[in-house]
Amino acid sequence: MITAEQRRSSTHERFREQVRGDVKGVALSQLAAGGPQSISLNAIAKELGVSGPALYRYYAKRDDLLDDIVIDAYHDLRDAMDQAVVATTDLPDPAERMRELARAYRRWALEHPHRYELLFKPLFPGYDAHGEPIAEASAMLIGPALGLLGDGGTRSRLDARPEDVDHVVRVWSRLHGIVSLEIGGTYAAMDVDADELFATEMESVTARLARPSTVQQGRAVPSGD
């Protein structure tokens, strides 16, 4: 039986999460308008119609709020990647599954450029972008790709083959470079077709992946398709 105290505690927690969600929503608007340095707890409190001290009960300082926003972004990007893995379960070609995973990654980044840049750019001097909670969230991103090279399930670098980790890091490095330049407007300024470049680069970086049925004695052979 739920006691009155438990009900009060549950209601309080729901209210707390609602307020934190409202705060993060305003902070994301500030982020999109002026970058991470434009995020201000006092300005958020004013927009929400509460006092600064009242808001500090939820976030004692701006860095705490930024930590939450960064971790949320990692989780959202990971969710998009997980959905791509599930959607391609029936594809027999691991290279194509990896490319679809890369497409999901790029798609999320282009839809959320300000949040994507939070993950991979220094926010401002003094901010610790490598604290334990953020490091744990960051480490999640490698799991879906490692799973494609293993048994199809989510894996971590701790239980993956070193050669698989190496390959995923190479794919990720190439992918991140392309996405970062695209978000920064470099390709548009150079009149480069970003879609074509992305497709070509992902084809190249995943080329070593072959259907299991087409690999024999360490070399690729025709599959008969």
N, C-alpha and C positions, 0 to 999 in steps of 0.2 A: 504494500500500500504506500502511495506517495504521500509524504507528510507535507504540511503547510510550509515548513522551512525549505523542503526540496523544491516545492513549486515556486517559492519566492526566489530561490537560487537560480532555477531554470529561467524564470522571467527576466531576472537581472542579467543573466548571461546572454540571452537573446537580444536584449536592449543594448548591451555592450557591443555585441557583434554588429548590430544595425548601425550604431554610431560610428564604429570603426570603418564600416563599409562606406558610410556617407563621407567620412574624412578622406578616405582613399579616393573616392570618386572626385572630390574637389581637387585633391592633389594631382590626379591624373590630368585634369583640365589645365592646371597650372603648368604641369610638365609639358603638355602639348603646346602651350602658348609661349613658354619661355625657357624650357629646359629644366634640369634638376635644381639649379640654383634659384629658380623662381618659386620653388615650393616653400611656403611660409605657414607655420602653425597659426600665427596671429591672424593672417589673412583668411585662413580656413575657418578659424573660429568666428570671425566677423561675418563671413558668408553664411555660415550655418546658424548665426544668431545666438552664439553662446560666448561665454567669457573665455579668455585665454587660460586661466587656472582650471576651469572646468574641462577644457580640452586636454590639458596636461595629465588628467587622470587616465586618459586613454593612450596618449603618446607623450612621454616625458620630454622628448627632444625630437628634432627633425630627423636625425639619423635613424631613430627607431621606426618612424613612419616610412622612410626610404627602404629600410630592410624589408618591411612587409610588402611594399610595392614591388621590389625586385624579386622576392621569393614568389609572389603571386604570378609575376611574369614568367618565371621559370616553370611553374606548374602549368600555366596555360599553354606555353609552347610545348611542353612535354605531352599534354593532353592532345594537342593537334598532331603530334608525331605518333602517339599511340593509336589514334583514330586511323591514320594512314596505314599503320601496320595491320590493323584489323581488316581494313578495307581491301588489302592486297593479299590476304591469306591464301587465296586460291591461285594466285599467279605462280607458275612453276619456276620462273626465272628470278633468282635472287638479285641479279643485277638490276632488273626492272623494279623489283620491290624496293631496292635501295634508292633508285632514282625517284620513285614515287614518294619515299620518305623525305628526300631532299626537296621535292616540290612542295610538300606540306610545310616544311621548315621555311622555305623561301616565302610561301604564301602568307604564313603567319607574320613573318618579319615585315613584309610590305604592307600588310593591313595594320600593323602596330609598330611603326618605325620608331617612335619615341620610347616605347617600352623595350623594343629590341636593343636599342642603343644603351639603355640602362644596364643591360647584362654584360656588355663587352667594352664599355668606355669608362675611363675614370670620371666619377661624377663631380667631385671637387676636392681640393686639398683637405686632408684630415679625415675623409670618410673611409671607413674600413670596408672595402669591397670583398674581403676574403675571410670574414668571420665564419665561424662554424656553421650557423644555419644557412648562410648563403652558399658556402662551399658544398654543403650537402645537397642543396637544391640544384646547384650547377652540375653536380656529378650525375644527376638523374638523366641528363640529356643524352648520355652515351648509351643508355640501356636499350632503347628500341633498335638502334643500328646493330649493336652487338648481338641482339636476339636474332636478327636476320641472318647472321653468319653462324649461328649455332643451331639450337633446336626450335627456333621460332619464338621462344618465350623471352620475356624481359631478362636481361642479364646485367651484371655489373662488371667493371674491369677487374675485380678481384677474382671472379670465377670464369673469366674468359681467357682464351688462348692469347699469348702475347702478339702473335701475328695478326689476330683479329682486331685487337686494340690498336695496333699500329695502322691497319688499313682504315679503320673508322676515323682515327685522328686525321689521317691524310684527306679523307673525304670531307670531314668537318672543316678542316683548315681551308680547303679549296672553296667549299660552299660559303663559309663565313666571309672570305675575301670578296667573292662575287656579290653577295648580298649587301655587304657593307658599302662597297663602291656604288652599287645601284641605289641604295637608300641615300647616299651622299650626293647623288646627282651626277656622278662622274660620267657614267655611260651616256646620259642624255646630253651632257655638254660636248661629248666627243662624237655624238651621232652614232653610237654603237647600239646595235639591236640586242638588248639585254636578254630577251627570251632565247634568241638563237645562241648567244654566247653561253648562257646557262645550260642549255640542252647539250651543246657540244662538250663543255667542260665536265658535266656530270657523266656523259657517255664515256669520256676518257678515263675519269678517275674510278669508275666502277667496272672498267673493262676486264679486270682480272677475275671478276666473279663470273662463274659459268654454271650452267645447270649441272647438278650432280650427275645426270645421265650422260652428259657430254664430256666428262672428264675421265680419261683412261690412262693409267700408268703415268700420271703426272703431266699429261698434255691434253689439250682440247682436241676433240675429234668431232666430225659432223654428227648431229643428233638425228638426222633423217627426217627432220621437219620440212 
